Structure formats: C-alpha cells, structure tokens
C-alpha cells in the first residue's frame, strides 16, 4: 500500500494525473500543463504511471509520431479524489502561507 501511495501522491504524479483527467493529452501539452517539470522527469513519471496501469499511451502512425496519454478506469476513480485535493490546496494555500509567516516570525522572536 505504501508503495502505491508513494507513486500516486508524488509531487509530479498528482499534476500529471489531474492534467490528463480532462481527456487525451499529448506530451508537449502535458509539459505545459505541469509547471516546473522537466522533460526527463515528465518522461520518467509517465512511464511509471503507465507501468502502474494508470495511463494508456497511444502512438499514432504519423510523421512525426503522435503520442497521446489517457487515464485508465482505475486512474479516473483516483483523479476524483486528487482533483478535490488540488482544489483544497488552491483554496487554502494563502491561509497556510500566512500561518507559516506568523509561525516563522514567532520562532525568530524566541531566539
């Protein structure tokens, strides 16, 4: 169970899965949708998520090859929870940041 959670709750996995939840997406679109991710890290995470059975990779016989990623049924179930988590983080991020600043000021004053 811990290994599974490590994979799906990783920093990049959540962003990737939530981005793909909207429908099939190409590599370059994913790269733009997940801020700060490098091509190498995106590639490694996509391979891992595909290996875990969470993504399907479809290669179309075109020149250059067109590759799309879609969620599997298992991943669709997961993204319902992840989307809620992402929305929570977006709503409460400023509150958490403000709390950190207050805490840091208080700790600096005690030194």
Secondary structure as UniProt FT lines:
FT   HELIX           2..8
FT   HELIX           11..20
FT   TURN            21..22
FT   STRAND          25..26
FT   HELIX           27..33
FT   TURN            35..36
FT   HELIX           39..51
FT   TURN            52..53
FT   STRAND          55..60
FT   STRAND          66..71
FT   HELIX           73..110
//
